Amino acid sequence: MKKYTCSVCGYVYDPEKGDQDSGVPAGTAFEDLPEAWVCPLCGADKTLFEAAD
C-alpha cells in the first residue's frame, strides 16, 4: 500500500500504521479513508494529499 503526503504540512499517512487518533485502524489504504477524514496535523482535506514516491 502506498503512503500519501500532505501537500500543506508534510504529514505522511502510512497505511501500515493507520491513524489511531482518528479511529483509523492499521492496514487501512488511503483510498479507503472516510471522505470526511482530514490531516491530523493541519486539518487539510484528503484532496490535498499526494502519493509518495
Secondary structure, DSSP 4 states (H G I P E B T S, - for coil): ---EEETTT--EE-TTT-BGGGTB-TT--GGGS-TT-B-TTT--BGGGEEE--
